[in-house]
Amino acid sequence: MSTLYTPQPIPPEALAELRETDDAGRACVPYTDEEGGSPLRCCLRPIAPGDRVALVAYAPLRRWAARTGARPGAYDEQGPVFIHADPCEGPAREAATGYPFARAGALRAFRRYDDRGHIVGGRLLELPEDTTAGYDEAFEEAFAAPEVTQVHVRAVEYGCLHFVVHRPEAA
């Protein structure tokens, strides 16, 4: 089943910076993950055993605001994300079906932001068996509010960002 909305990975220019210094000002410390399984935000897939990765602090609203002139103020936050330690090819869109990191029963927070970068609502969702339909419904609900310009999907357990979805362009 294909998705109605497009999950956005961390942009390549941000990844290049994060591979040097993360958004908390710490040097990137790569390591080899022998077990795998954690979500990668550079290519929106799970870590494969043996991947060389890094856990870095990422501030998506801060970076978006720097590009757009928005002023998120206190809503600016950073959190942990896994990325490949070396450049990768990004998401394999042609092979993608459903949303990344979707597992029935998992809890996801959908934080809604306006064009200033301020939170304008949110939703907690326990992913149903049909995870794609669950995500699509949550995004439809979010974007029904005209002030919502983007939605950040986070794991409830660790608070880490899974991906961002921007308001679809008008046809």
GIVENLIN-V177174 format. One record per pair of residues at least 6 apart in sequence whose C-alpha atoms are under 7 Angstrom apart, sorted by sequence separation. I is the first residue (numbers start at 1). J is the second residue. If there is no record, write none. Layout:
I,J
I,J
This chain:
21,27
22,28
39,45
40,46
65,71
113,119
114,120
128,134
142,148
154,160
155,161
20,27
21,28
39,46
40,47
112,119
113,120
127,134
154,161
155,162
20,28
38,46
39,47
111,119
112,120
153,161
154,162
19,28
37,46
38,47
112,121
152,161
153,162
18,28
37,47
111,121
112,122
153,163
36,47
37,48
111,122
152,163
153,164
36,48
110,122
111,123
152,164
36,49
110,123
151,164
152,165
35,49
62,76
109,123
110,124
150,164
151,165
34,49
61,76
109,124
150,165
151,166
33,49
34,50
108,124
109,125
150,166
33,50
107,124
108,125
149,166
150,167
32,50
33,51
59,77
107,125
108,126
149,167
32,51
33,52
59,78
107,126
32,52
33,53
58,78
59,79
106,126
107,127
31,52
32,53
57,78
58,79
105,126
106,127
30,52
31,53
57,79
58,80
105,127
30,53
31,54
57,80
58,81
104,127
105,128
30,54
56,80
57,81
103,127
104,128
143,167
29,54
55,80
56,81
104,129
28,54
55,81
56,82
55,82
104,131
28,56
54,82
55,83
103,131
53,82
54,83
102,131
53,83
54,84
112,142
10,41
53,84
54,85
9,41
10,42
52,84
53,85
9,42
24,57
52,85
99,132
114,147
9,43
22,56
23,57
98,132
114,148
115,149
9,44
22,57
23,58
113,148
114,149
22,58
23,59
112,148
113,149
114,150
113,150
112,150
113,151
112,151
41,81
111,151
112,152
41,82
42,83
110,151
111,152
40,82
41,83
42,84
110,152
111,153
39,82
40,83
75,118
110,153
72,116
75,119
109,153
110,154
70,115
71,116
72,117
108,153
109,154
70,116
71,117
72,118
108,154
109,155
43,90
44,91
70,117
108,155
109,156
42,90
43,91
107,155
108,156
107,156
30,85
45,100
44,100
61,117
39,101
19,85
81,160
80,160
81,161
79,160
3,97
2,97
3,98
1,97
2,98
3,99
1,98
41,162
3,132
4,136
3,136
9,163
8,163
7,163
8,164
7,164
8,165
7,165
6,165
5,165
